Amino acid sequence: MDMKKIVFIAALLTPFTFHLSPCQAQEAGSYNESVLVRGSYRPDIEQAEKINFPAVITDTMNMVERNFLYSITPTRLRALYEPSRIKAARIIGEPATKLYNNYIRLGMGNYWSPLLDLYWASTRDTKKTYGVRLNHRSSWSSITPDDIKNYYGLTGVTLFGKYIVKDLLQLSSDLSFEHDHNLYYGFDNATLATVMPTLTRDALELSDIRAKYNIATWNVGVRNMELDANKLGYSANLRLSDLWASWNQNEFNLNLSGDVHYGFNLGDKYRGVAYLHAEWDGYSHSAYADGEMPLGYTPAIPTDTARGHRNIVKVNPYADFMLGGFQMHAGFTAGWDAFTQGSGTIFRFFPDVVASKELLEGTLVLSLGATGGIDANNWNTIRQVNPYVGPNAEQRATRHYDFSGHARWTIGRKLEANAEVSYCLLQDDLTFMLDPDYSLANVYRPVYLDDNRLTVGANLAFVNDEMLTLRIGGHYYSYANIDYDVTALMPDAVLYRPDWDFLAAADLNYNDKWLFHLEGQLLGKMQADAGEELPTRFGIGAQAEYRHNRALSFFLKLDNLAFQRYYYWAHYPSPRAQFILGLTYTIN
């Protein structure tokens, strides 16, 4: 063998190191992982499965997204046809695929509802990634009858970035600003004429019934890049946010959290990882009542400034491991609630245990869990749950103990069924009632109660070779031991909570060119204030997208095709059928 061949073979056998760089997701707050791989590299084509995630059209029509206790878990099912394995082939390295690092989405709907979504990020880099996202959606029209104005708007901008320091540490940060406004439009002309006979709706100043919210947030985090489970891994995060709103409301939040983990042996057969999560969540708020209050406020206006400081501390040690065929998550949470003022510091232990086991060759998975925690109902959280809440709302923390069971059954290769049951013990559970201090009966205040909630749910999913997906499911809710904090208010139901819900949906992907979605929803009756009952809400929605090419696509979103004037909050009628038509374009 001559010298040239010897040198060539030696070059092929020489190991080298390569890096898989971190990837920045498009949505703020999503989880990103970085992987560092070292070892010999052989350019072989290995067996792989196609991953197909159709584009999702964001619902731009609703002012606030409702967070129901509805959980259909999409699960990827195996295709019916499994081709035989092809022997790996060596290939010559190819140039990296071109990345499209930007898009702009524009749309317009009835009720004068414009939409803008702009995204730009840096391209492929092993050390850093950065970008910006800008979004806007609003509506500037009226709801008939009575020419009720339902103006609202949401505008936000986010800057984000990550940087890896010498393959040892990952630094990340994002800075965002959001402006949000809506109207207290929940009164009719007859009520206005009775309460304020000298004032008409057309003569109203929007500033008298408009709530504005501005929130600026800065997140910064650091974590090590050590992937060996036998070595120490850690991360630390800092979040600063400031909310300033109409009627001189201000809320500053400082959140510090950190995690450490370390691998361990469990006998000779099993391994596990131990974790420790600690978090401190502190709030400082003030609201100065200077005579500027929403229209219809009747009590005398106080002249002092309401101030307060609140905080929650949580420590959560746990471990994940296999034991006797069970996949175990075992730990506990110790929580100190100094957020609920007037109650001192409330200390609680919460379980954090989940056990899962596969049966019938993995087609049936059963799990049981006991968990719990403390959730702060701060001003920013309260107004997102109910956008019609008044200023200086009462704040408390909800403490909950959750006991649940879940079963997942894979029926063949196209069908999956899920069933769940949970029982929750809640203290200072959040709901709402109309505030009697407002004569127009259009402003809400939070009320808190202790109650027990039983939830029983099931869903069925059918997937046909990634082209057609069908889902159907629902939940039933039952409440017991209801105890409100308001002495004069003792209803036998939890206000503004449905007894049941139901969903049926279908998705069709035709050649990755045409995407269709159709869904129907039912929401059971809800108990409202003063013995009122909100009727069953039913809705039909649809959306379609046509992908002309990799750079251009068109979409159509339709909502409330049943043309019903439903109510989620008493005195606040919804618009009837809505649509938005638009396009998404990527600049090469």
ROFI-211829 format. One record per residue (C-alpha): residue in three letters; x, z negated, y. Coordinates in steps of 0.2 Angstrom, whole numbers, padded with zeros to 4 digits, always signed. Example, Ala and Ser with C-alpha at 12.3 -4.5 7.8 and 13.67 -1.06 7.14 Angstrom:
2
ALA+0062-0039-0022
SER+0068-0036-0005
END
This chain:
588
MET+0000+0000+0000
ASP+0008+0005+0017
MET+0009-0006+0032
LYS-0005+0001+0042
LYS-0018-0003+0027
ILE-0011-0021+0026
VAL-0013-0024+0045
PHE-0031-0016+0044
ILE-0036-0027+0029
ALA-0029-0043+0037
ALA-0039-0040+0053
LEU-0055-0038+0044
LEU-0052-0055+0035
THR-0048-0065+0050
PRO-0062-0077+0055
PHE-0067-0078+0073
THR-0079-0089+0083
PHE-0095-0082+0092
HIS-0109-0091+0102
LEU-0127-0090+0103
SER-0132-0092+0121
PRO-0147-0103+0127
CYS-0163-0093+0132
GLN-0173-0098+0147
ALA-0192-0097+0143
GLN-0203-0090+0156
GLU-0215-0105+0158
ALA-0209-0120+0167
GLY-0208-0136+0157
SER-0205-0127+0140
TYR-0193-0133+0127
ASN-0176-0123+0126
GLU-0163-0125+0112
SER-0145-0120+0112
VAL-0136-0116+0096
LEU-0117-0116+0094
VAL-0111-0108+0078
ARG-0093-0107+0072
GLY-0087-0098+0056
SER-0082-0082+0048
TYR-0093-0067+0053
ARG-0099-0053+0042
PRO-0110-0040+0051
ASP-0123-0039+0037
ILE-0141-0035+0038
GLU-0151-0050+0031
GLN-0169-0051+0026
ALA-0180-0056+0041
GLU-0198-0057+0045
LYS-0206-0048+0060
ILE-0211-0060+0074
ASN-0225-0054+0084
PHE-0232-0063+0099
PRO-0245-0053+0108
ALA-0245-0055+0127
VAL-0258-0068+0134
ILE-0268-0065+0149
THR-0269-0081+0160
ASP-0286-0087+0164
THR-0287-0085+0183
MET-0305-0088+0185
ASN-0307-0107+0184
MET-0301-0119+0197
VAL-0295-0133+0184
GLU-0291-0130+0166
ARG-0301-0143+0156
ASN-0291-0153+0143
PHE-0304-0156+0129
LEU-0300-0165+0113
TYR-0300-0148+0104
SER-0286-0144+0092
ILE-0286-0127+0083
THR-0268-0126+0077
PRO-0262-0108+0075
THR-0252-0106+0059
ARG-0242-0091+0054
LEU-0248-0085+0037
ARG-0238-0074+0024
ALA-0242-0056+0023
LEU-0250-0050+0007
TYR-0236-0037+0004
GLU-0218-0043+0001
PRO-0206-0029-0001
SER-0192-0031-0013
ARG-0175-0037-0006
ILE-0163-0024-0001
LYS-0145-0026-0004
ALA-0136-0031+0012
ALA-0126-0017+0020
ARG-0111-0018+0032
ILE-0114-0009+0048
ILE-0104-0006+0064
GLY-0108-0017+0079
GLU-0121-0010+0091
PRO-0123-0012+0109
ALA-0134-0027+0115
THR-0152-0023+0118
LYS-0157-0021+0136
LEU-0166-0036+0143
TYR-0181-0034+0155
ASN-0178-0049+0166
ASN-0193-0047+0178
TYR-0211-0043+0180
ILE-0225-0043+0193
ARG-0243-0045+0189
LEU-0256-0040+0201
GLY-0275-0042+0200
MET-0292-0043+0209
GLY-0309-0049+0204
ASN-0326-0052+0210
TYR-0329-0067+0222
TRP-0314-0060+0231
SER-0302-0067+0218
PRO-0284-0061+0220
LEU-0270-0064+0208
LEU-0251-0063+0210
ASP-0238-0068+0197
LEU-0220-0064+0200
TYR-0205-0068+0189
TRP-0186-0064+0189
ALA-0172-0072+0179
SER-0154-0068+0176
THR-0149-0057+0161
ARG-0139-0061+0146
ASP-0125-0074+0149
THR-0116-0086+0137
LYS-0114-0100+0151
LYS-0128-0099+0163
THR-0146-0094+0166
TYR-0157-0095+0182
GLY-0172-0087+0190
VAL-0188-0089+0200
ARG-0207-0088+0198
LEU-0220-0086+0211
ASN-0239-0087+0207
HIS-0255-0087+0217
ARG-0273-0086+0213
SER-0288-0090+0224
SER-0307-0086+0227
TRP-0315-0083+0244
SER-0333-0080+0241
SER-0350-0089+0240
ILE-0361-0094+0226
THR-0380-0090+0228
PRO-0392-0098+0230
ASP-0390-0107+0247
ASP-0374-0097+0251
ILE-0364-0111+0243
LYS-0345-0108+0247
ASN-0334-0111+0232
TYR-0317-0108+0240
TYR-0301-0113+0231
GLY-0283-0108+0230
LEU-0267-0112+0220
THR-0250-0106+0225
GLY-0234-0111+0217
VAL-0215-0107+0217
THR-0202-0113+0205
LEU-0183-0111+0205
PHE-0174-0115+0188
GLY-0157-0114+0181
LYS-0145-0120+0167
TYR-0127-0121+0165
ILE-0116-0125+0150
VAL-0100-0135+0154
LYS-0085-0131+0142
ASP-0097-0129+0127
LEU-0099-0148+0128
LEU-0114-0152+0140
GLN-0129-0142+0146
LEU-0135-0146+0164
SER-0152-0140+0169
SER-0163-0141+0184
ASP-0178-0134+0192
LEU-0186-0136+0209
SER-0205-0132+0212
PHE-0218-0133+0226
GLU-0237-0131+0223
HIS-0251-0130+0236
ASP-0269-0133+0230
HIS-0285-0134+0239
ASN-0304-0134+0235
LEU-0321-0138+0243
TYR-0333-0153+0240
TYR-0347-0140+0239
GLY-0359-0150+0227
PHE-0374-0152+0239
ASP-0388-0140+0243
ASN-0396-0136+0259
ALA-0411-0147+0256
THR-0400-0162+0254
LEU-0390-0158+0270
ALA-0406-0156+0280
THR-0412-0173+0274
VAL-0396-0183+0277
MET-0389-0173+0292
PRO-0404-0164+0300
THR-0394-0158+0315
LEU-0381-0149+0304
THR-0382-0133+0294
ARG-0371-0126+0281
ASP-0365-0112+0292
ALA-0360-0124+0306
LEU-0349-0135+0294
GLU-0331-0136+0297
LEU-0322-0132+0281
SER-0309-0146+0285
ASP-0324-0158+0283
ILE-0326-0154+0265
ARG-0309-0147+0260
ALA-0296-0156+0250
LYS-0278-0151+0251
TYR-0264-0156+0239
ASN-0246-0152+0241
ILE-0233-0158+0228
ALA-0214-0155+0227
THR-0205-0159+0211
TRP-0187-0159+0206
ASN-0181-0161+0188
VAL-0163-0163+0183
GLY-0156-0165+0165
VAL-0141-0166+0155
ARG-0138-0166+0136
ASN-0123-0164+0125
MET-0120-0149+0114
GLU-0115-0158+0098
LEU-0126-0152+0084
ASP-0118-0162+0069
ALA-0131-0174+0064
ASN-0118-0187+0059
LYS-0112-0187+0077
LEU-0120-0195+0092
GLY-0132-0184+0102
TYR-0140-0189+0119
SER-0149-0182+0133
ALA-0155-0189+0150
ASN-0168-0183+0163
LEU-0173-0187+0181
ARG-0189-0182+0189
LEU-0193-0184+0207
SER-0210-0179+0214
ASP-0219-0181+0230
LEU-0238-0178+0233
TRP-0245-0178+0250
ALA-0263-0173+0252
SER-0278-0173+0264
TRP-0284-0190+0272
ASN-0266-0196+0273
GLN-0263-0199+0254
ASN-0246-0200+0248
GLU-0239-0203+0231
PHE-0220-0203+0226
ASN-0215-0203+0208
LEU-0198-0207+0200
ASN-0196-0205+0181
LEU-0181-0209+0171
SER-0180-0205+0153
GLY-0166-0204+0140
ASP-0164-0200+0121
VAL-0150-0204+0108
HIS-0150-0199+0090
TYR-0139-0201+0075
GLY-0139-0195+0057
PHE-0139-0207+0042
ASN-0139-0207+0023
LEU-0154-0214+0013
GLY-0147-0217-0004
ASP-0138-0202-0013
LYS-0152-0190-0011
TYR-0160-0190+0006
ARG-0154-0189+0024
GLY-0162-0194+0040
VAL-0160-0195+0059
ALA-0163-0210+0069
TYR-0169-0208+0087
LEU-0171-0220+0102
HIS-0182-0214+0117
ALA-0183-0225+0133
GLU-0193-0221+0149
TRP-0196-0229+0166
ASP-0211-0221+0176
GLY-0212-0228+0194
TYR-0225-0224+0208
SER-0226-0229+0226
HIS-0242-0224+0235
SER-0251-0226+0252
ALA-0267-0220+0260
TYR-0271-0223+0278
ALA-0289-0222+0283
ASP-0289-0217+0301
GLY-0307-0211+0303
GLU-0304-0194+0294
MET-0314-0194+0278
PRO-0324-0181+0269
LEU-0341-0177+0276
GLY-0354-0190+0272
TYR-0344-0205+0270
THR-0355-0219+0276
PRO-0346-0236+0276
ALA-0336-0242+0291
ILE-0318-0235+0291
PRO-0304-0248+0288
THR-0290-0247+0300
ASP-0276-0254+0288
THR-0265-0245+0277
ALA-0267-0246+0258
ARG-0250-0247+0249
GLY-0244-0251+0232
HIS-0230-0249+0219
ARG-0234-0247+0200
ASN-0223-0244+0185
ILE-0223-0241+0166
VAL-0209-0244+0154
LYS-0208-0238+0136
VAL-0196-0240+0122
ASN-0198-0230+0107
PRO-0186-0231+0092
TYR-0191-0220+0077
ALA-0183-0211+0062
ASP-0187-0195+0053
PHE-0183-0194+0034
MET-0189-0189+0017
LEU-0194-0203+0005
GLY-0201-0200-0013
GLY-0208-0183-0008
PHE-0215-0189+0008
GLN-0210-0182+0025
MET-0209-0198+0035
HIS-0209-0202+0054
ALA-0208-0221+0056
GLY-0206-0232+0072
PHE-0215-0241+0085
THR-0217-0240+0104
ALA-0215-0256+0115
GLY-0224-0253+0132
TRP-0225-0263+0148
ASP-0240-0259+0159
ALA-0237-0264+0177
PHE-0247-0249+0183
THR-0264-0257+0182
GLN-0264-0268+0198
GLY-0273-0285+0197
SER-0269-0287+0179
GLY-0251-0292+0180
THR-0239-0285+0167
ILE-0248-0280+0151
PHE-0236-0279+0136
ARG-0242-0270+0120
PHE-0234-0264+0104
PHE-0240-0247+0097
PRO-0237-0240+0080
ASP-0228-0223+0078
VAL-0230-0219+0060
VAL-0234-0202+0052
ALA-0233-0198+0033
SER-0235-0180+0026
LYS-0235-0173+0009
GLU-0236-0156+0001
LEU-0247-0154-0014
LEU-0252-0139-0025
GLU-0236-0130-0023
GLY-0236-0132-0004
THR-0254-0124-0002
LEU-0261-0141+0003
VAL-0253-0153+0016
LEU-0260-0170+0019
SER-0255-0182+0033
LEU-0259-0199+0039
GLY-0254-0207+0055
ALA-0255-0222+0066
THR-0249-0220+0084
GLY-0252-0226+0102
GLY-0246-0227+0120
ILE-0249-0230+0138
ASP-0254-0215+0150
ALA-0254-0217+0169
ASN-0269-0211+0178
ASN-0261-0208+0195
TRP-0268-0199+0209
ASN-0261-0182+0204
THR-0267-0184+0186
ILE-0285-0190+0192
ARG-0287-0175+0204
GLN-0282-0162+0191
VAL-0295-0170+0179
ASN-0309-0170+0192
PRO-0305-0160+0208
TYR-0320-0167+0217
VAL-0313-0185+0217
GLY-0312-0194+0234
PRO-0297-0200+0242
ASN-0288-0217+0238
ALA-0295-0217+0220
GLU-0293-0232+0209
GLN-0278-0230+0197
ARG-0276-0238+0180
ALA-0266-0235+0165
THR-0275-0230+0148
ARG-0269-0239+0133
HIS-0274-0231+0116
TYR-0272-0234+0098
ASP-0274-0219+0087
PHE-0277-0218+0068
SER-0279-0201+0061
GLY-0279-0190+0045
HIS-0276-0172+0043
ALA-0277-0159+0029
ARG-0271-0141+0029
TRP-0276-0130+0015
THR-0269-0112+0014
ILE-0281-0102+0004
GLY-0272-0086-0002
ARG-0261-0078+0010
LYS-0274-0074+0024
LEU-0285-0089+0025
GLU-0281-0107+0031
ALA-0292-0122+0033
ASN-0289-0137+0043
ALA-0299-0154+0044
GLU-0296-0169+0054
VAL-0303-0186+0057
SER-0297-0199+0070
TYR-0302-0216+0076
CYS-0296-0221+0093
LEU-0296-0238+0102
LEU-0296-0236+0121
GLN-0293-0248+0135
ASP-0296-0243+0153
ASP-0302-0226+0147
LEU-0304-0214+0162
THR-0321-0206+0167
PHE-0331-0203+0183
MET-0347-0206+0193
LEU-0354-0201+0209
ASP-0347-0212+0223
PRO-0362-0221+0232
ASP-0352-0222+0248
TYR-0355-0203+0251
SER-0373-0199+0257
LEU-0372-0181+0251
ALA-0369-0186+0233
ASN-0355-0174+0231
VAL-0339-0185+0229
TYR-0334-0194+0213
ARG-0324-0209+0210
PRO-0315-0214+0194
VAL-0323-0228+0183
TYR-0314-0236+0168
LEU-0321-0243+0152
ASP-0316-0249+0135
ASP-0323-0239+0120
ASN-0319-0233+0102
ARG-0320-0215+0099
LEU-0323-0207+0082
THR-0318-0188+0081
VAL-0322-0177+0066
GLY-0316-0159+0067
ALA-0313-0143+0056
ASN-0307-0125+0059
LEU-0304-0110+0049
ALA-0292-0096+0053
PHE-0291-0079+0045
VAL-0276-0067+0048
ASN-0275-0049+0042
ASP-0258-0042+0043
GLU-0255-0048+0061
MET-0268-0035+0067
LEU-0284-0045+0066
THR-0286-0064+0068
LEU-0302-0074+0067
ARG-0304-0092+0071
ILE-0319-0104+0070
GLY-0320-0122+0072
GLY-0328-0137+0081
HIS-0328-0156+0084
TYR-0340-0170+0083
TYR-0338-0186+0094
SER-0345-0203+0093
TYR-0342-0218+0104
ALA-0345-0236+0101
ASN-0342-0253+0109
ILE-0344-0246+0126
ASP-0339-0258+0140
TYR-0338-0252+0158
ASP-0329-0261+0171
VAL-0344-0259+0184
THR-0356-0273+0181
ALA-0371-0264+0187
LEU-0367-0248+0177
MET-0370-0251+0158
PRO-0375-0235+0150
ASP-0375-0232+0132
ALA-0364-0217+0133
VAL-0347-0212+0140
LEU-0351-0201+0156
TYR-0346-0183+0156
ARG-0341-0183+0138
PRO-0349-0170+0126
ASP-0355-0176+0109
TRP-0349-0160+0101
ASP-0340-0143+0104
PHE-0338-0127+0095
LEU-0327-0111+0096
ALA-0327-0094+0088
ALA-0313-0082+0093
ALA-0306-0065+0087
ASP-0290-0056+0092
LEU-0286-0038+0088
ASN-0269-0030+0090
TYR-0270-0011+0088
ASN-0252-0004+0086
ASP-0245-0016+0099
LYS-0254-0004+0111
TRP-0271-0011+0113
LEU-0274-0030+0113
PHE-0292-0037+0113
HIS-0298-0055+0113
LEU-0316-0061+0112
GLU-0322-0079+0111
GLY-0338-0089+0112
GLN-0339-0108+0116
LEU-0352-0121+0115
LEU-0351-0138+0123
GLY-0364-0151+0119
LYS-0375-0161+0131
MET-0367-0174+0143
GLN-0373-0189+0151
ALA-0371-0189+0170
ASP-0375-0201+0184
ALA-0392-0210+0186
GLY-0399-0205+0170
GLU-0396-0187+0173
GLU-0391-0176+0158
LEU-0381-0160+0159
PRO-0388-0146+0147
THR-0378-0138+0133
ARG-0365-0126+0140
PHE-0362-0110+0132
GLY-0350-0096+0137
ILE-0344-0079+0131
GLY-0327-0072+0137
ALA-0317-0057+0133
GLN-0301-0049+0138
ALA-0292-0033+0135
GLU-0274-0026+0138
TYR-0267-0008+0137
ARG-0248-0007+0135
HIS-0244+0010+0143
ASN-0225+0007+0140
ARG-0212-0007+0140
ALA-0213-0007+0159
LEU-0232-0005+0163
SER-0248-0012+0156
PHE-0266-0015+0162
PHE-0278-0029+0159
LEU-0296-0034+0161
LYS-0302-0052+0160
LEU-0321-0056+0159
ASP-0328-0073+0159
ASN-0346-0081+0158
LEU-0354-0065+0151
ALA-0369-0076+0147
PHE-0372-0076+0165
GLN-0377-0094+0165
ARG-0376-0106+0180
TYR-0368-0121+0170
TYR-0363-0138+0176
TYR-0348-0148+0171
TRP-0349-0160+0185
ALA-0366-0164+0192
HIS-0371-0155+0208
TYR-0357-0142+0205
PRO-0364-0126+0199
SER-0352-0113+0192
PRO-0351-0095+0197
ARG-0360-0082+0185
ALA-0351-0068+0177
GLN-0333-0066+0183
PHE-0320-0052+0180
ILE-0303-0048+0186
LEU-0294-0031+0184
GLY-0275-0029+0186
LEU-0258-0023+0180
THR-0241-0029+0175
TYR-0226-0020+0180
THR-0207-0022+0175
ILE-0194-0015+0186
ASN-0180-0007+0175
END
